[in-house]
Amino acid sequence: MIIHKLDLAAVRMCEKKGRFASEPELATAGLKPADYAERLERLASGGVIRSYSTVLVVPPLLGSDWVWAAMLATATRPLGAANLLSRKLPFVVDVVINHCLPQRIGPNLALTFYSRDFETEARFIRAASGLEHQEVYRIAEYSFPVALRLSTEERSLVKHLVANPSSGAGAAAKAVDKDEKWVRAKLDRLIHSESNGAGILRIQPEIDWRKVENFGHFHFMVETGHKAKELSRMVSSQGFELVLGGRPYQDRYVQLEADVWGMADLMERVQFLNSLGGVNVSGVVWNASISTNTNWAAGLLT
């Protein structure tokens, strides 16, 4: 499937707001509501969007102290390892399967998860079978002394969205016997975002980038003697961003991520990085698919 830059803008907006993006939010991305809906439907019919999931953001929902963590790993069978870890760790959220060139130069599996006992769960991951190499990181820490209180109507809305993550405002309003204005007002409070850290849910698409012929999100595995801030300054004009603040994978490769539009763009980006003094591209990692684990979500709402 061939996609366009506005298709990607629709995917990115959907990752932030699900199907509930407001007209002003869509306008900032160059989209109109009807166009947004049409692009999501086209991406779904082409298999790029496999499904939707409602993720519960457990720190504000349950209260207490939490770590938002990530695991990067080189796995013998990445999907099998992901399934095992998702069954054993209580709050795994995102599962990313990568393809590496050359093989094993970077992580072919990434997980993100919430943890109330990070050190114990990190030790479990390090001892898990099927992982040739693994690294576990603290990304952020949260402290919510008091859990967010939900009214009966709000809890019904959240339950509906967990069970029906592709629901639009109209269907959600009908399910909870409210009007769309009420639903949108509640979701402004409940959807988690950079500006609403106390939100308790995210509605996001599950993406299969293997269906797309002309686009990919890549991590460039570079060897460099530059400090992270200096490297970021050197590459930011070309749309590269440091992964995990520039922490090197296997104590060797700094990861730079970027959206890539076709083979020519990929090769030009490699050439650009290699033209920088003190930077060498040793390989690339392609994000093949992104899945969401929500097996634990419904049980938190009973």
C-alpha positions as CSV (number, residue, x, y, z in Angstrom):
1,M,0.0,0.0,0.0
2,I,1.2,3.5,-0.8
3,I,0.6,6.1,1.8
4,H,0.9,9.9,1.8
5,K,2.1,12.3,4.4
6,L,-1.4,13.2,5.5
7,D,-2.0,9.4,6.0
8,L,0.9,9.4,8.4
9,A,-0.5,12.6,10.1
10,A,-3.8,10.7,10.6
11,V,-2.0,7.8,12.2
12,R,0.0,10.0,14.5
13,M,-3.2,11.9,15.5
14,C,-5.0,8.6,16.1
15,E,-2.1,7.5,18.4
16,K,-2.8,10.6,20.5
17,K,-6.6,10.9,20.4
18,G,-8.1,7.8,18.8
19,R,-11.2,8.7,16.9
20,F,-11.9,11.6,19.2
21,A,-9.6,14.2,17.8
22,S,-11.2,17.7,17.8
23,E,-11.6,19.8,14.7
24,P,-8.9,22.3,15.9
25,E,-6.5,19.5,16.7
26,L,-7.1,18.0,13.2
27,A,-6.6,21.4,11.6
28,T,-3.1,21.7,13.1
29,A,-2.3,18.4,11.3
30,G,-3.8,19.6,8.0
31,L,-6.8,17.4,8.3
32,K,-10.6,17.9,8.3
33,P,-12.9,15.6,10.3
34,A,-14.3,13.8,7.2
35,D,-10.8,13.4,5.7
36,Y,-9.5,12.0,9.0
37,A,-12.2,9.4,9.1
38,E,-11.7,8.4,5.5
39,R,-8.0,8.1,5.8
40,L,-8.3,5.8,8.9
41,E,-10.8,3.7,7.1
42,R,-8.6,3.4,4.1
43,L,-5.6,2.4,6.2
44,A,-7.7,-0.2,8.0
45,S,-9.0,-1.7,4.8
46,G,-5.3,-1.9,3.6
47,G,-4.3,-3.7,6.7
48,V,-2.0,-0.9,7.9
49,I,-4.2,-0.4,10.9
50,R,-5.0,-3.9,12.1
51,S,-7.2,-2.9,15.0
52,Y,-7.6,-0.4,17.9
53,S,-6.9,-0.7,21.6
54,T,-7.8,1.2,24.7
55,V,-4.9,1.3,27.0
56,L,-5.4,2.2,30.7
57,V,-2.8,4.5,32.2
58,V,-2.4,2.8,35.5
59,P,-0.5,5.3,37.7
60,P,-3.3,7.9,37.9
61,L,-6.0,5.2,37.7
62,L,-4.7,3.2,40.6
63,G,-2.6,5.7,42.4
64,S,0.7,5.0,44.2
65,D,4.3,5.1,42.8
66,W,5.1,3.7,39.4
67,V,7.8,3.4,36.8
68,W,7.2,3.7,33.1
69,A,9.8,1.3,31.7
70,A,11.1,-0.1,28.4
71,M,12.9,-3.3,27.4
72,L,15.0,-3.5,24.3
73,A,16.1,-7.0,23.4
74,T,17.6,-9.3,20.7
75,A,15.4,-12.3,20.8
76,T,15.7,-15.7,19.2
77,R,12.0,-15.7,18.5
78,P,10.8,-12.1,19.2
79,L,7.0,-12.8,19.1
80,G,7.3,-15.8,21.4
81,A,9.4,-13.9,23.8
82,A,6.9,-11.0,23.8
83,N,4.0,-13.4,24.5
84,L,5.9,-14.9,27.4
85,L,6.8,-11.6,29.0
86,S,3.3,-10.2,28.4
87,R,1.8,-13.1,30.4
88,K,4.3,-12.8,33.2
89,L,4.6,-9.1,33.7
90,P,1.4,-7.5,34.9
91,F,1.2,-4.3,32.9
92,V,2.9,-4.7,29.5
93,V,1.5,-2.2,27.1
94,D,3.3,-1.9,23.8
95,V,5.0,-4.6,21.8
96,V,7.2,-3.6,18.9
97,I,8.7,-6.1,16.5
98,N,11.7,-4.9,14.5
99,H,13.8,-6.2,11.6
100,C,17.5,-5.5,11.7
101,L,20.1,-5.1,8.9
102,P,22.5,-6.7,9.5
103,Q,20.8,-9.2,11.8
104,R,21.3,-8.8,15.6
105,I,22.9,-5.4,15.3
106,G,20.0,-3.9,17.2
107,P,16.9,-4.9,19.2
108,N,14.4,-6.9,17.3
109,L,11.9,-6.7,20.2
110,A,10.9,-3.8,22.4
111,L,8.3,-3.7,25.2
112,T,7.0,-0.8,27.3
113,F,5.3,-1.5,30.6
114,Y,4.2,0.0,33.9
115,S,5.8,-1.3,37.1
116,R,5.3,-0.9,40.8
117,D,8.4,-3.1,41.4
118,F,10.8,-2.2,38.7
119,E,13.9,-3.9,40.1
120,T,12.2,-7.3,40.6
121,E,10.6,-7.2,37.1
122,A,13.9,-6.1,35.5
123,R,15.6,-9.1,37.1
124,F,12.9,-11.4,35.8
125,I,13.4,-10.0,32.3
126,R,17.2,-10.4,32.5
127,A,16.7,-14.1,33.4
128,A,14.0,-14.8,30.8
129,S,14.7,-17.5,28.2
130,G,14.9,-16.7,24.5
131,L,16.6,-13.4,25.0
132,E,20.1,-13.3,23.5
133,H,20.6,-9.8,24.9
134,Q,18.3,-7.5,26.8
135,E,18.4,-4.0,28.4
136,V,15.8,-2.6,30.7
137,Y,15.3,1.2,31.3
138,R,13.4,3.5,33.5
139,I,11.8,6.0,31.2
140,A,9.8,8.0,33.7
141,E,8.6,7.8,37.3
142,Y,5.1,8.8,38.6
143,S,3.6,9.4,42.0
144,F,-0.1,9.7,42.5
145,P,-1.0,9.5,46.2
146,V,-4.7,9.3,45.4
147,A,-6.3,7.4,42.6
148,L,-8.5,9.3,40.1
149,R,-12.1,9.1,41.2
150,L,-14.5,8.1,38.5
151,S,-18.2,8.7,38.6
152,T,-20.5,5.9,37.7
153,E,-21.1,7.4,34.2
154,E,-17.4,8.0,33.6
155,R,-16.6,4.4,34.6
156,S,-19.3,3.2,32.2
157,L,-17.7,5.3,29.4
158,V,-14.2,3.8,30.1
159,K,-15.6,0.3,30.2
160,H,-17.3,0.9,26.9
161,L,-14.1,2.1,25.3
162,V,-12.1,-0.8,26.6
163,A,-14.6,-3.2,25.1
164,N,-15.1,-1.1,21.9
165,P,-11.9,0.8,21.2
166,S,-12.9,1.7,17.7
167,S,-16.0,3.5,18.9
168,G,-16.7,7.0,17.8
169,A,-18.3,9.7,19.9
170,G,-21.8,8.9,18.6
171,A,-21.6,5.2,19.5
172,A,-20.0,6.0,22.9
173,A,-22.7,8.5,23.7
174,K,-25.4,6.0,22.8
175,A,-23.8,3.3,24.9
176,V,-23.7,5.5,28.1
177,D,-27.0,7.3,27.4
178,K,-25.4,10.7,27.1
179,D,-25.0,13.2,24.3
180,E,-21.8,13.6,22.2
181,K,-20.9,16.9,23.9
182,W,-20.8,15.2,27.3
183,V,-18.6,12.3,25.9
184,R,-16.1,14.7,24.4
185,A,-16.0,16.8,27.6
186,K,-15.3,13.7,29.7
187,L,-12.6,12.5,27.3
188,D,-10.8,15.8,27.5
189,R,-10.4,14.9,31.2
190,L,-9.8,11.2,30.7
191,I,-7.5,10.9,27.7
192,H,-3.8,10.9,28.7
193,S,-1.6,13.3,26.8
194,E,1.5,15.4,27.2
195,S,-0.7,18.2,28.5
196,N,-2.9,15.9,30.6
197,G,-0.7,13.7,32.7
198,A,-3.6,12.8,35.0
199,G,-5.6,11.2,32.1
200,I,-6.2,7.5,32.6
201,L,-6.7,6.1,29.0
202,R,-5.2,6.1,25.6
203,I,-6.9,4.9,22.4
204,Q,-4.5,3.9,19.8
205,P,-4.2,1.9,16.6
206,E,-2.2,-1.3,16.2
207,I,0.0,-0.7,13.2
208,D,1.5,-3.2,10.6
209,W,4.1,-1.1,8.7
210,R,4.9,-4.2,6.6
211,K,1.8,-3.3,4.5
212,V,3.3,0.0,3.5
213,E,5.6,0.1,0.4
214,N,6.9,3.7,0.5
215,F,7.3,4.5,4.2
216,G,9.1,3.2,7.3
217,H,10.2,4.3,10.7
218,F,13.9,3.5,11.1
219,H,16.5,3.5,13.9
220,F,20.0,4.1,12.6
221,M,22.6,2.3,14.7
222,V,25.6,4.6,14.8
223,E,29.0,4.4,16.4
224,T,30.3,7.7,17.6
225,G,32.5,9.5,20.1
226,H,30.2,12.5,20.3
227,K,28.2,13.2,23.4
228,A,24.5,12.8,23.2
229,K,23.7,16.6,23.2
230,E,26.3,17.3,20.5
231,L,25.1,14.5,18.3
232,S,21.5,15.6,18.7
233,R,22.5,19.1,17.6
234,M,24.4,17.7,14.6
235,V,21.4,15.7,13.2
236,S,18.3,17.5,14.3
237,S,18.0,19.6,11.1
238,Q,17.5,16.4,9.2
239,G,14.7,15.1,11.4
240,F,16.7,12.7,13.5
241,E,16.0,12.2,17.2
242,L,17.9,10.3,19.8
243,V,16.3,7.1,21.1
244,L,16.3,6.9,25.0
245,G,18.3,10.0,25.3
246,G,21.2,8.6,23.4
247,R,21.9,5.6,25.7
248,P,24.0,3.2,23.6
249,Y,22.6,-0.3,22.9
250,Q,25.1,-3.0,23.9
251,D,27.3,-0.2,25.2
252,R,28.2,0.5,21.5
253,Y,25.4,1.8,19.2
254,V,23.6,5.0,19.7
255,Q,20.2,4.9,18.0
256,L,18.9,7.8,15.9
257,E,15.3,7.5,14.8
258,A,13.6,9.1,11.8
259,D,10.7,8.6,9.4
260,V,11.9,7.5,6.0
261,W,10.0,7.9,2.7
262,G,11.4,5.2,0.3
263,M,14.7,3.7,-0.5
264,A,16.3,6.9,-1.9
265,D,15.5,8.7,1.4
266,L,16.9,5.8,3.4
267,M,20.2,5.9,1.5
268,E,20.5,9.6,1.6
269,R,20.0,9.5,5.4
270,V,22.7,6.9,5.7
271,Q,25.0,9.0,3.5
272,F,24.3,12.1,5.5
273,L,25.2,10.5,8.8
274,N,28.3,8.9,7.4
275,S,29.4,12.3,6.1
276,L,29.6,13.7,9.7
277,G,32.9,13.5,11.3
278,G,33.1,11.0,14.1
279,V,29.8,9.2,13.1
280,N,29.5,5.8,11.4
281,V,26.3,4.0,10.5
282,S,26.8,0.3,11.4
283,G,23.2,-0.8,10.6
284,V,19.5,0.0,10.6
285,V,16.5,-1.2,12.5
286,W,13.0,-1.1,10.9
287,N,9.9,-0.9,13.0
288,A,7.8,-3.7,11.4
289,S,4.8,-3.8,13.6
290,I,3.4,-2.3,16.8
291,S,0.9,-4.2,18.9
292,T,-0.9,-3.3,22.2
293,N,-1.4,-5.7,25.1
294,T,-4.7,-4.9,26.9
295,N,-5.4,-8.3,28.4
296,W,-5.2,-6.9,31.9
297,A,-7.3,-3.8,31.3
298,A,-10.9,-5.0,31.8
299,G,-10.0,-6.5,35.2
300,L,-9.1,-3.1,36.6
301,L,-12.6,-1.8,36.0
302,T,-14.6,-4.4,37.8
